[in-house]
Amino acid sequence: MPVFVFWLLYTVLCVWAHSFFPGLDCFAPALIVCLHLRRYRTAFWLGSIWLVINEGTGSLAFGSSIVWYCGLILFFFLIQLFLSSRHIYFVLTLALFAGGWQLFLYSSMVRLQELQVAQETILSGSLMTMLFFPVGWILVQGMTEPRGGRASV
């Protein structure tokens, strides 16, 4: 499958999934997998597109998605100093961080903007993101990791 088609389908499926599961971020695992596979150009362009989508569809003030992705990227590079990115503990640690980071960040942004959002809503979105992260990682990495010396996506 051509690279452009794969990422277009992935993006459409993620936007569709977001409509059924508010608070879930399906883009984060794919962004981190691109970084893991050292596809920095792909990560930059997809991250930019997904950032615009998240900022445009969200109800928080501009910037929360930027902080969300920057925190994930920073944690990814920091944790690589301590764990091998090919180990399951690496992915599980990233998943725990993603859930906790989303809970902290969105709870803080809601309070700063004085919005009335039930804490359970933020908590459920954070838990969904945390649980989806390893699944998303496995799916995206399985579809994008080079096979037989040729990069597929």
TINU-648349 format. One line per field, with one value per residue: x, y, z of N, C-alpha, C, CB in turn; residue number from 1; residue in three letters. Coordinates in Angstrom, 2 decimals. Glycine has a CB too. Example, Ala and Ser with C-alpha at 12.3 -4.5 7.8 and 13.67 -1.06 7.14 Angstrom:
% TINU-648349
nu	c(13.19 | 12.85)
nv	c(-5.69 | -2.25)
nw	c(7.80 | 7.08)
cau	c(12.30 | 13.67)
cav	c(-4.50 | -1.06)
caw	c(7.80 | 7.14)
cu	c(13.20 | 12.90)
cv	c(-3.30 | 0.03)
cw	c(7.80 | 7.87)
cbu	c(11.31 | 14.08)
cbv	c(-4.47 | -0.60)
cbw	c(9.05 | 5.72)
seq	c(1 | 2)
type	c(ALA | SER)
***
This chain:
% TINU-648349
nu	c(0.85 | 0.61 | 2.45 | 1.24 | -1.50 | -1.87 | -1.41 | -3.37 | -5.73 | -5.38 | -5.54 | -8.18 | -9.61 | -8.89 | -10.02 | -12.68 | -12.90 | -12.49 | -14.88 | -16.60 | -15.39 | -14.87 | -12.17 | -10.23 | -7.02 | -5.94 | -3.91 | -1.49 | 0.01 | 0.85 | 2.39 | 4.52 | 5.52 | 6.50 | 8.63 | 10.08 | 10.87 | 12.61 | 11.70 | 11.64 | 10.86 | 8.37 | 7.05 | 7.08 | 5.46 | 3.02 | 2.46 | 2.08 | -0.23 | -2.05 | -2.03 | -3.26 | -5.78 | -6.58 | -6.48 | -8.37 | -10.76 | -11.16 | -12.39 | -10.96 | -8.81 | -6.51 | -3.48 | -3.30 | -3.12 | -0.66 | 1.06 | 0.44 | 1.40 | 4.09 | 4.93 | 4.66 | 6.51 | 8.90 | 9.04 | 9.27 | 11.86 | 13.38 | 12.88 | 14.05 | 16.65 | 16.85 | 15.44 | 15.19 | 13.79 | 12.57 | 11.48 | 8.82 | 8.26 | 8.96 | 6.94 | 4.71 | 5.35 | 5.32 | 2.58 | 1.41 | 2.44 | 1.27 | -1.48 | -1.50 | -0.33 | -2.16 | -4.42 | -3.47 | -2.78 | -5.17 | -6.98 | -5.79 | -5.92 | -8.67 | -9.38 | -7.87 | -9.18 | -11.61 | -13.77 | -16.67 | -16.37 | -16.92 | -14.91 | -14.80 | -15.18 | -12.80 | -11.06 | -11.94 | -11.31 | -8.54 | -7.92 | -8.81 | -7.01 | -4.62 | -5.02 | -5.38 | -2.95 | -0.76 | -1.96 | -2.42 | 0.25 | 1.34 | -0.24 | 0.30 | 3.10 | 3.41 | 2.36 | 4.03 | 6.74 | 9.86 | 10.07 | 11.95 | 14.13 | 13.06 | 11.41 | 8.06 | 6.05)
nv	c(-1.17 | 2.21 | 4.81 | 7.33 | 6.72 | 4.86 | 6.46 | 8.40 | 6.86 | 5.92 | 8.32 | 9.15 | 7.00 | 7.37 | 9.90 | 9.20 | 7.28 | 8.98 | 10.33 | 8.49 | 7.84 | 10.13 | 12.06 | 10.14 | 9.70 | 8.78 | 9.38 | 9.78 | 7.30 | 6.54 | 8.71 | 8.54 | 6.03 | 6.61 | 8.26 | 6.39 | 4.64 | 6.25 | 8.00 | 10.88 | 13.00 | 12.13 | 11.99 | 14.71 | 15.93 | 14.46 | 14.80 | 17.57 | 17.85 | 16.28 | 17.72 | 20.12 | 19.09 | 18.11 | 20.51 | 22.01 | 20.59 | 20.35 | 21.60 | 23.16 | 26.01 | 27.32 | 25.58 | 23.55 | 21.01 | 21.19 | 21.33 | 18.83 | 16.98 | 17.79 | 17.16 | 14.34 | 13.67 | 14.64 | 13.04 | 10.54 | 10.70 | 11.07 | 8.72 | 6.85 | 6.93 | 5.25 | 2.86 | 0.26 | 0.88 | -1.18 | -2.87 | -4.28 | -3.04 | -0.45 | 0.48 | 0.14 | 1.86 | 4.29 | 4.31 | 4.50 | 7.00 | 8.58 | 8.42 | 9.53 | 12.06 | 13.18 | 13.33 | 15.08 | 17.39 | 18.11 | 18.40 | 20.55 | 22.53 | 22.82 | 23.87 | 26.27 | 27.64 | 27.93 | 26.18 | 24.09 | 20.92 | 17.54 | 15.72 | 13.00 | 12.64 | 13.58 | 11.82 | 9.34 | 9.65 | 9.82 | 7.28 | 5.70 | 6.52 | 5.66 | 2.87 | 2.33 | 3.00 | 0.96 | -0.91 | 0.59 | 1.20 | -1.35 | -2.06 | 0.06 | -0.05 | -2.64 | -2.32 | -0.46 | -0.97 | -1.77 | -4.53 | -7.25 | -5.71 | -3.65 | -0.65 | -0.34 | 1.57)
nw	c(0.00 | -0.84 | 0.82 | 1.32 | 1.05 | 3.11 | 5.45 | 5.10 | 5.25 | 7.87 | 9.30 | 8.71 | 9.85 | 12.53 | 13.12 | 12.80 | 14.86 | 17.04 | 17.11 | 18.21 | 20.61 | 22.64 | 23.80 | 23.52 | 22.12 | 19.19 | 17.52 | 18.83 | 19.49 | 16.89 | 16.09 | 17.91 | 17.19 | 14.65 | 15.39 | 16.85 | 14.82 | 13.55 | 11.61 | 11.06 | 9.39 | 8.44 | 10.90 | 11.59 | 9.57 | 9.71 | 12.42 | 12.48 | 10.90 | 12.38 | 14.73 | 13.97 | 13.38 | 15.94 | 17.45 | 16.10 | 16.40 | 19.08 | 22.29 | 23.96 | 24.62 | 22.16 | 21.90 | 23.81 | 22.67 | 21.46 | 23.66 | 24.72 | 22.72 | 22.61 | 25.21 | 25.17 | 23.15 | 24.25 | 26.58 | 25.35 | 24.16 | 26.48 | 27.99 | 26.37 | 27.07 | 29.22 | 28.80 | 26.39 | 23.24 | 21.98 | 23.77 | 25.71 | 28.14 | 27.65 | 25.93 | 27.58 | 29.68 | 28.30 | 27.68 | 30.23 | 30.97 | 28.96 | 29.57 | 32.20 | 31.71 | 29.94 | 31.61 | 33.65 | 32.10 | 30.67 | 32.78 | 34.08 | 32.05 | 31.74 | 34.23 | 34.17 | 32.14 | 33.20 | 32.67 | 32.74 | 33.21 | 33.74 | 35.95 | 35.64 | 32.93 | 31.81 | 33.04 | 32.00 | 29.27 | 29.46 | 30.48 | 28.34 | 26.36 | 27.52 | 27.57 | 24.87 | 23.77 | 23.78 | 22.05 | 19.73 | 19.15 | 18.54 | 16.30 | 14.44 | 14.25 | 13.29 | 10.75 | 9.59 | 10.00 | 8.52 | 6.26 | 5.33 | 4.44 | 2.98 | 3.27 | 4.13 | 4.79)
cau	c(0.00 | 1.42 | 2.59 | 0.23 | -2.80 | -1.91 | -1.56 | -4.68 | -6.71 | -5.18 | -6.06 | -9.64 | -10.09 | -8.72 | -11.06 | -13.93 | -12.87 | -12.64 | -16.30 | -17.25 | -14.71 | -14.30 | -11.06 | -9.21 | -6.11 | -5.41 | -2.76 | -0.26 | 0.87 | 1.44 | 3.45 | 5.65 | 6.09 | 7.32 | 9.88 | 10.79 | 11.46 | 13.47 | 11.09 | 11.40 | 10.12 | 6.99 | 6.52 | 6.86 | 4.30 | 1.81 | 2.22 | 1.52 | -1.61 | -2.86 | -2.12 | -4.30 | -7.06 | -6.92 | -6.74 | -9.59 | -11.96 | -11.27 | -13.09 | -10.03 | -8.12 | -5.41 | -2.20 | -3.27 | -2.63 | 0.78 | 1.70 | 0.22 | 2.34 | 5.46 | 5.22 | 4.85 | 7.77 | 9.99 | 9.12 | 9.78 | 13.31 | 13.98 | 12.80 | 14.98 | 17.94 | 16.81 | 14.86 | 15.25 | 12.49 | 12.03 | 11.04 | 7.42 | 8.22 | 9.04 | 5.61 | 3.80 | 5.70 | 4.77 | 1.13 | 1.11 | 2.72 | 0.27 | -2.71 | -1.29 | -0.06 | -3.43 | -5.24 | -2.92 | -2.83 | -6.54 | -7.56 | -5.22 | -6.44 | -10.09 | -9.40 | -7.36 | -10.17 | -12.83 | -14.82 | -17.35 | -16.26 | -16.86 | -13.60 | -14.94 | -15.02 | -11.36 | -10.46 | -12.25 | -10.51 | -7.16 | -7.84 | -8.91 | -5.73 | -3.62 | -5.28 | -5.23 | -1.57 | -0.01 | -2.64 | -2.08 | 1.69 | 1.52 | -0.86 | 1.01 | 4.45 | 3.27 | 2.07 | 5.02 | 8.13 | 10.41 | 10.09 | 12.83 | 15.05 | 12.36 | 10.45 | 6.73 | 5.36)
cav	c(0.00 | 3.43 | 5.50 | 8.39 | 6.09 | 4.29 | 7.50 | 9.02 | 5.95 | 5.93 | 9.60 | 9.10 | 6.06 | 7.99 | 10.94 | 8.46 | 6.71 | 10.08 | 10.70 | 7.51 | 7.81 | 11.46 | 12.05 | 9.21 | 10.23 | 7.68 | 9.84 | 9.77 | 6.13 | 6.55 | 9.73 | 8.00 | 4.94 | 7.26 | 8.67 | 5.15 | 4.12 | 7.33 | 8.64 | 12.21 | 13.82 | 11.66 | 12.42 | 16.15 | 16.28 | 13.88 | 15.49 | 18.90 | 17.66 | 15.82 | 18.83 | 21.02 | 18.40 | 18.12 | 21.87 | 22.49 | 19.88 | 20.39 | 22.74 | 23.93 | 27.10 | 26.90 | 25.31 | 22.36 | 19.86 | 21.41 | 20.92 | 17.39 | 16.28 | 18.10 | 16.35 | 12.95 | 13.56 | 14.83 | 11.84 | 9.47 | 10.80 | 10.88 | 7.33 | 6.07 | 6.90 | 4.25 | 1.60 | -0.02 | 1.16 | -2.43 | -3.67 | -4.06 | -2.09 | 0.86 | 0.83 | 0.25 | 3.10 | 5.37 | 4.29 | 5.07 | 8.42 | 9.23 | 8.56 | 10.50 | 13.37 | 13.70 | 13.66 | 16.30 | 18.53 | 18.54 | 18.90 | 21.89 | 23.46 | 23.06 | 24.80 | 27.58 | 28.30 | 27.97 | 25.42 | 23.10 | 19.58 | 16.54 | 15.08 | 11.64 | 12.70 | 13.69 | 10.56 | 8.25 | 9.88 | 9.48 | 5.82 | 5.14 | 6.78 | 4.78 | 1.49 | 2.22 | 3.28 | -0.24 | -1.52 | 1.44 | 1.02 | -2.65 | -2.01 | 0.96 | -0.57 | -3.81 | -1.89 | 0.49 | -1.40 | -2.37 | -5.99 | -7.77 | -4.70 | -2.60 | 0.07 | -0.40 | 2.85)
caw	c(0.00 | -0.86 | 2.10 | 1.44 | 1.22 | 4.46 | 6.46 | 4.89 | 5.84 | 9.32 | 9.82 | 8.62 | 10.87 | 13.85 | 13.28 | 12.98 | 16.22 | 18.00 | 17.21 | 19.07 | 21.90 | 22.93 | 24.76 | 23.06 | 21.11 | 18.39 | 16.76 | 19.65 | 19.29 | 15.54 | 16.10 | 18.65 | 16.38 | 13.61 | 16.03 | 17.19 | 13.59 | 13.07 | 10.44 | 11.62 | 8.43 | 8.51 | 12.20 | 11.55 | 8.74 | 10.28 | 13.69 | 12.18 | 10.43 | 13.50 | 15.67 | 13.46 | 13.56 | 17.36 | 17.89 | 15.48 | 16.85 | 20.54 | 22.87 | 24.78 | 23.93 | 21.31 | 22.54 | 24.68 | 21.89 | 21.26 | 24.91 | 24.82 | 21.86 | 23.03 | 26.40 | 24.76 | 22.41 | 25.21 | 27.40 | 24.49 | 24.05 | 27.81 | 28.42 | 25.56 | 27.77 | 30.27 | 28.34 | 24.96 | 22.64 | 21.43 | 24.89 | 26.08 | 29.25 | 27.05 | 25.43 | 28.72 | 30.38 | 27.49 | 27.83 | 31.55 | 30.91 | 28.10 | 30.35 | 33.28 | 31.13 | 29.42 | 32.77 | 34.26 | 31.20 | 30.39 | 34.04 | 34.29 | 31.04 | 32.05 | 35.37 | 33.75 | 31.30 | 33.99 | 32.00 | 33.58 | 32.63 | 34.80 | 36.06 | 35.14 | 31.47 | 31.55 | 33.49 | 31.06 | 28.07 | 29.79 | 30.57 | 26.99 | 25.68 | 28.12 | 27.15 | 23.42 | 23.35 | 23.36 | 20.90 | 18.59 | 18.89 | 17.88 | 14.98 | 13.53 | 14.02 | 12.42 | 9.38 | 9.07 | 10.17 | 7.29 | 6.18 | 4.30 | 3.94 | 2.25 | 4.10 | 3.53 | 4.97)
cu	c(0.90 | 1.36 | 1.47 | -1.15 | -2.93 | -2.18 | -2.88 | -5.78 | -6.60 | -5.79 | -7.59 | -10.22 | -9.96 | -9.77 | -12.41 | -14.00 | -13.04 | -14.09 | -17.06 | -16.66 | -14.08 | -13.24 | -9.94 | -8.33 | -5.47 | -4.15 | -1.44 | 0.59 | 1.55 | 2.57 | 4.69 | 6.30 | 6.96 | 8.66 | 10.73 | 11.52 | 12.36 | 12.98 | 10.66 | 10.62 | 8.64 | 6.33 | 6.21 | 5.59 | 3.00 | 1.45 | 1.61 | 0.06 | -2.51 | -3.02 | -3.21 | -5.68 | -7.48 | -7.24 | -8.06 | -10.85 | -12.15 | -11.98 | -12.20 | -9.37 | -6.93 | -4.14 | -2.16 | -2.77 | -1.14 | 1.53 | 1.59 | 1.26 | 3.79 | 5.86 | 5.47 | 6.19 | 8.96 | 10.15 | 9.67 | 11.31 | 14.00 | 13.97 | 13.71 | 16.36 | 18.01 | 16.30 | 15.04 | 13.86 | 11.87 | 11.44 | 9.59 | 7.29 | 8.27 | 7.65 | 4.63 | 4.08 | 5.18 | 3.25 | 0.71 | 1.34 | 1.66 | -1.04 | -2.59 | -1.08 | -1.35 | -4.34 | -4.76 | -3.13 | -4.26 | -7.27 | -7.06 | -5.80 | -7.90 | -10.20 | -8.93 | -8.38 | -11.53 | -14.01 | -15.42 | -17.34 | -16.13 | -15.50 | -13.64 | -14.76 | -13.54 | -10.66 | -10.73 | -11.47 | -9.05 | -6.97 | -7.93 | -7.60 | -4.66 | -3.80 | -5.09 | -3.78 | -0.81 | -0.64 | -2.31 | -0.63 | 1.91 | 0.95 | -0.06 | 2.42 | 4.40 | 3.04 | 3.19 | 6.46 | 8.63 | 10.42 | 11.03 | 13.73 | 14.38 | 11.34 | 9.09 | 6.01 | 6.24)
cv	c(1.24 | 4.16 | 6.51 | 7.79 | 5.51 | 5.37 | 8.26 | 8.15 | 5.93 | 7.19 | 9.60 | 8.16 | 6.64 | 9.06 | 10.27 | 7.88 | 7.80 | 10.49 | 9.73 | 7.48 | 9.17 | 11.36 | 11.11 | 9.88 | 9.06 | 8.08 | 9.67 | 8.51 | 6.12 | 7.57 | 9.19 | 6.84 | 5.53 | 7.71 | 7.44 | 4.57 | 5.14 | 7.92 | 10.04 | 13.10 | 13.43 | 12.12 | 13.91 | 16.49 | 15.71 | 14.56 | 16.87 | 18.80 | 17.25 | 16.88 | 19.79 | 20.38 | 18.45 | 19.52 | 22.38 | 21.83 | 19.94 | 21.63 | 23.57 | 25.02 | 26.56 | 26.68 | 24.05 | 21.13 | 19.98 | 20.94 | 19.41 | 16.63 | 16.56 | 17.30 | 14.90 | 12.76 | 13.69 | 13.59 | 10.66 | 9.52 | 10.62 | 9.41 | 6.43 | 6.00 | 5.75 | 2.88 | 1.47 | 0.18 | -0.08 | -3.32 | -3.31 | -3.07 | -0.65 | 1.34 | 1.01 | 1.51 | 4.31 | 5.45 | 4.89 | 6.58 | 9.16 | 9.44 | 9.60 | 11.91 | 14.00 | 14.12 | 14.97 | 17.52 | 19.02 | 19.00 | 20.32 | 22.90 | 23.79 | 24.05 | 26.19 | 28.36 | 28.40 | 27.33 | 24.42 | 21.76 | 18.60 | 15.86 | 13.64 | 11.58 | 12.75 | 12.40 | 9.43 | 8.42 | 9.50 | 7.97 | 5.17 | 5.34 | 5.84 | 3.34 | 1.31 | 2.33 | 2.01 | -0.91 | -0.72 | 1.30 | -0.26 | -2.62 | -1.15 | 0.43 | -1.79 | -3.45 | -1.05 | 0.03 | -2.07 | -3.89 | -6.38 | -6.73 | -3.59 | -1.96 | 0.09 | 0.95 | 3.78)
cw	c(0.00 | 0.49 | 2.31 | 1.73 | 2.63 | 5.50 | 6.31 | 5.50 | 7.37 | 9.94 | 9.80 | 9.67 | 12.28 | 14.11 | 13.52 | 14.40 | 17.27 | 18.15 | 18.12 | 20.48 | 22.19 | 24.02 | 24.37 | 22.02 | 20.39 | 17.64 | 17.52 | 19.45 | 17.93 | 15.45 | 16.78 | 17.89 | 15.27 | 14.19 | 16.37 | 15.97 | 12.90 | 11.74 | 10.87 | 10.67 | 8.44 | 9.81 | 12.21 | 10.78 | 9.30 | 11.60 | 13.48 | 11.75 | 11.59 | 14.57 | 15.25 | 13.64 | 15.03 | 17.87 | 17.34 | 15.99 | 18.35 | 21.03 | 23.79 | 23.95 | 23.16 | 22.13 | 23.37 | 23.93 | 21.62 | 22.50 | 25.08 | 24.00 | 22.24 | 24.27 | 26.06 | 24.05 | 23.35 | 26.08 | 26.61 | 24.42 | 25.41 | 28.23 | 27.59 | 26.20 | 28.77 | 29.82 | 26.83 | 24.36 | 21.99 | 22.53 | 25.26 | 27.23 | 28.74 | 26.62 | 26.59 | 29.54 | 29.62 | 27.63 | 29.17 | 31.57 | 30.10 | 28.85 | 31.45 | 32.78 | 30.60 | 30.57 | 33.40 | 33.37 | 30.98 | 31.64 | 34.31 | 33.32 | 31.30 | 33.21 | 34.98 | 32.93 | 31.97 | 33.26 | 32.98 | 32.86 | 33.79 | 34.78 | 35.55 | 33.62 | 31.10 | 31.92 | 32.51 | 29.75 | 28.29 | 29.88 | 29.19 | 26.22 | 26.21 | 27.65 | 25.65 | 22.98 | 22.95 | 22.13 | 19.64 | 18.18 | 18.08 | 16.46 | 14.00 | 13.24 | 13.11 | 10.96 | 8.77 | 9.17 | 8.89 | 7.37 | 5.05 | 3.66 | 3.16 | 3.16 | 3.42 | 3.63 | 5.74)
cbu	c(-0.97 | 0.94 | 3.95 | 0.18 | -3.02 | -0.60 | -0.40 | -4.94 | -6.52 | -3.68 | -5.52 | -10.07 | -9.32 | -7.30 | -11.12 | -14.05 | -11.54 | -11.79 | -16.95 | -17.13 | -13.64 | -15.42 | -11.57 | -9.85 | -5.03 | -6.46 | -2.95 | -0.63 | 0.05 | 0.36 | 2.97 | 5.21 | 4.97 | 6.56 | 9.59 | 9.80 | 10.36 | 14.89 | 9.86 | 12.72 | 10.73 | 6.92 | 7.52 | 8.06 | 4.52 | 1.98 | 3.51 | 2.34 | -1.67 | -2.25 | -0.77 | -4.04 | -6.97 | -5.78 | -5.59 | -9.51 | -11.90 | -9.91 | -14.30 | -8.97 | -7.67 | -5.15 | -1.84 | -4.67 | -3.39 | 1.08 | 1.07 | -1.20 | 2.10 | 5.61 | 4.08 | 3.72 | 7.84 | 9.73 | 7.75 | 9.18 | 13.69 | 13.23 | 11.36 | 15.09 | 18.18 | 15.96 | 13.36 | 15.78 | 12.62 | 13.12 | 11.97 | 6.76 | 9.37 | 10.00 | 5.09 | 3.93 | 7.23 | 5.15 | 0.60 | 1.97 | 4.10 | 0.03 | -3.09 | -0.11 | 0.99 | -4.13 | -5.20 | -1.43 | -2.20 | -7.31 | -7.19 | -3.70 | -6.27 | -10.82 | -8.54 | -6.08 | -10.31 | -13.16 | -14.26 | -18.81 | -15.02 | -17.99 | -13.12 | -16.30 | -15.75 | -10.76 | -10.99 | -13.77 | -10.60 | -6.74 | -8.95 | -10.09 | -5.30 | -3.71 | -6.68 | -6.06 | -0.83 | 0.05 | -4.18 | -2.37 | 2.49 | 0.86 | -2.28 | 1.09 | 5.12 | 2.14 | 0.78 | 4.89 | 8.26 | 11.83 | 8.65 | 12.02 | 16.06 | 11.67 | 10.94 | 5.90 | 4.02)
cbv	c(-0.01 | 4.37 | 6.20 | 9.24 | 4.99 | 3.56 | 8.48 | 9.24 | 4.53 | 5.83 | 10.78 | 8.65 | 4.74 | 8.59 | 11.87 | 7.33 | 5.96 | 11.29 | 10.74 | 6.13 | 6.69 | 12.45 | 11.67 | 7.93 | 11.16 | 7.20 | 11.29 | 9.91 | 4.88 | 6.86 | 11.01 | 7.54 | 4.04 | 8.47 | 9.48 | 4.11 | 3.69 | 6.82 | 7.80 | 12.87 | 13.66 | 10.13 | 12.08 | 16.86 | 15.78 | 12.38 | 15.61 | 19.59 | 16.60 | 14.57 | 19.56 | 21.35 | 16.93 | 17.53 | 22.80 | 22.30 | 18.45 | 20.31 | 22.25 | 23.01 | 28.17 | 27.94 | 26.43 | 22.09 | 19.75 | 22.90 | 21.66 | 17.03 | 16.65 | 19.62 | 16.46 | 12.51 | 14.64 | 16.06 | 11.49 | 9.58 | 12.14 | 11.71 | 6.83 | 6.67 | 8.23 | 4.75 | 1.52 | -1.46 | 2.26 | -3.18 | -3.47 | -5.38 | -2.35 | 0.84 | -0.25 | -0.98 | 3.20 | 5.18 | 2.86 | 4.39 | 8.67 | 8.39 | 7.23 | 10.09 | 13.26 | 12.65 | 12.53 | 16.12 | 18.17 | 17.41 | 17.96 | 21.85 | 22.87 | 21.74 | 24.26 | 27.41 | 27.56 | 29.40 | 24.69 | 23.55 | 19.47 | 15.49 | 15.10 | 11.07 | 13.92 | 14.87 | 10.18 | 8.20 | 11.34 | 10.13 | 5.27 | 5.81 | 8.24 | 4.85 | 1.08 | 3.29 | 3.99 | -1.25 | -1.57 | 2.89 | 0.97 | -3.78 | -1.48 | 2.37 | -0.94 | -4.67 | -1.10 | 1.77 | -2.37 | -1.85 | -6.57 | -8.42 | -5.34 | -3.17 | 1.50 | -1.48 | 2.66)
cbw	c(1.23 | -1.97 | 2.19 | 0.16 | 0.17 | 4.78 | 6.38 | 3.38 | 5.29 | 9.66 | 8.99 | 7.21 | 10.78 | 13.98 | 12.03 | 11.93 | 16.45 | 17.57 | 15.82 | 18.46 | 21.92 | 23.35 | 26.12 | 22.48 | 21.74 | 17.40 | 16.38 | 21.11 | 19.46 | 14.49 | 16.79 | 20.05 | 15.79 | 12.99 | 17.32 | 17.75 | 12.63 | 12.90 | 9.88 | 11.97 | 7.00 | 8.39 | 13.32 | 10.91 | 7.33 | 10.48 | 14.48 | 11.08 | 9.31 | 14.10 | 15.77 | 11.96 | 13.08 | 18.17 | 17.47 | 14.02 | 16.40 | 21.16 | 23.64 | 25.41 | 24.94 | 20.21 | 23.38 | 25.25 | 20.56 | 20.97 | 26.12 | 24.35 | 20.41 | 23.31 | 27.37 | 23.84 | 21.30 | 26.08 | 27.96 | 23.07 | 23.45 | 28.84 | 28.33 | 24.17 | 28.50 | 31.38 | 28.71 | 24.68 | 21.60 | 20.67 | 26.11 | 26.45 | 30.22 | 25.84 | 24.46 | 29.62 | 30.58 | 26.01 | 27.70 | 32.64 | 30.32 | 26.83 | 30.94 | 34.11 | 30.00 | 28.54 | 33.81 | 34.54 | 29.86 | 29.73 | 35.22 | 34.15 | 29.64 | 32.39 | 36.50 | 32.95 | 29.99 | 34.35 | 30.74 | 33.89 | 31.64 | 34.64 | 37.52 | 35.53 | 30.89 | 32.33 | 34.88 | 30.76 | 27.65 | 31.11 | 31.48 | 26.22 | 25.87 | 29.65 | 27.54 | 22.73 | 24.46 | 24.51 | 21.13 | 18.91 | 20.22 | 18.70 | 15.09 | 14.14 | 15.35 | 12.90 | 9.36 | 9.77 | 11.38 | 7.03 | 5.94 | 3.25 | 3.09 | 0.98 | 4.39 | 4.19 | 5.70)
seq	c(1 | 2 | 3 | 4 | 5 | 6 | 7 | 8 | 9 | 10 | 11 | 12 | 13 | 14 | 15 | 16 | 17 | 18 | 19 | 20 | 21 | 22 | 23 | 24 | 25 | 26 | 27 | 28 | 29 | 30 | 31 | 32 | 33 | 34 | 35 | 36 | 37 | 38 | 39 | 40 | 41 | 42 | 43 | 44 | 45 | 46 | 47 | 48 | 49 | 50 | 51 | 52 | 53 | 54 | 55 | 56 | 57 | 58 | 59 | 60 | 61 | 62 | 63 | 64 | 65 | 66 | 67 | 68 | 69 | 70 | 71 | 72 | 73 | 74 | 75 | 76 | 77 | 78 | 79 | 80 | 81 | 82 | 83 | 84 | 85 | 86 | 87 | 88 | 89 | 90 | 91 | 92 | 93 | 94 | 95 | 96 | 97 | 98 | 99 | 100 | 101 | 102 | 103 | 104 | 105 | 106 | 107 | 108 | 109 | 110 | 111 | 112 | 113 | 114 | 115 | 116 | 117 | 118 | 119 | 120 | 121 | 122 | 123 | 124 | 125 | 126 | 127 | 128 | 129 | 130 | 131 | 132 | 133 | 134 | 135 | 136 | 137 | 138 | 139 | 140 | 141 | 142 | 143 | 144 | 145 | 146 | 147 | 148 | 149 | 150 | 151 | 152 | 153)
type	c(MET | PRO | VAL | PHE | VAL | PHE | TRP | LEU | LEU | TYR | THR | VAL | LEU | CYS | VAL | TRP | ALA | HIS | SER | PHE | PHE | PRO | GLY | LEU | ASP | CYS | PHE | ALA | PRO | ALA | LEU | ILE | VAL | CYS | LEU | HIS | LEU | ARG | ARG | TYR | ARG | THR | ALA | PHE | TRP | LEU | GLY | SER | ILE | TRP | LEU | VAL | ILE | ASN | GLU | GLY | THR | GLY | SER | LEU | ALA | PHE | GLY | SER | SER | ILE | VAL | TRP | TYR | CYS | GLY | LEU | ILE | LEU | PHE | PHE | PHE | LEU | ILE | GLN | LEU | PHE | LEU | SER | SER | ARG | HIS | ILE | TYR | PHE | VAL | LEU | THR | LEU | ALA | LEU | PHE | ALA | GLY | GLY | TRP | GLN | LEU | PHE | LEU | TYR | SER | SER | MET | VAL | ARG | LEU | GLN | GLU | LEU | GLN | VAL | ALA | GLN | GLU | THR | ILE | LEU | SER | GLY | SER | LEU | MET | THR | MET | LEU | PHE | PHE | PRO | VAL | GLY | TRP | ILE | LEU | VAL | GLN | GLY | MET | THR | GLU | PRO | ARG | GLY | GLY | ARG | ALA | SER | VAL)
***
